[in-house]
Amino acid sequence: VQLQASGGGLVQAGSSLKLSCAASGPSFNTYSIGWFRQAPGKERAFVAALRSADRNTFYANSVKGRFSLSRDNAKNTLFLQMNSLKPEDTAVYYCAAVRRNYNAGSYCDSKNYDYWGQGTLVTVSS
């Protein structure tokens, strides 16, 4: 599967953005999808994931209550709705996919994903 992330941009603190992760290839609904972000000078960090088997979603504590995932299988796209954005949300955001179902904790590890899209930059000004 090939992934294409989009939707990033420059916004003010408190604003919203909706990122998209569009997939090409068959059986998109059998893939679990995760979002990660990498801020300048920092390691890539887990943001959120959706498990394909039961559509359960998992979020990093730093975004819980502000970010939410949704999926449109007909369009082979996963969305990351980001509300109440903060300057510390500034990063390059990446989506990733794996055709396995894990327990919640395993989705936080970038090594557990097999496919990655290019990043999309989100900049939140104060």
Secondary structure, 3 states (H helix, E strand, C coil): CEEEEECCEEEECCCCEEEEEEEECCCHHHCEEEEEEECCCCCCEEEEEECCCCCCEEECCCCCCCEEEEEEHHHCEEEEEECCCCHHHCEEEEEEEECCCCCHHHHHCHHHCCEECECEEEEEEC
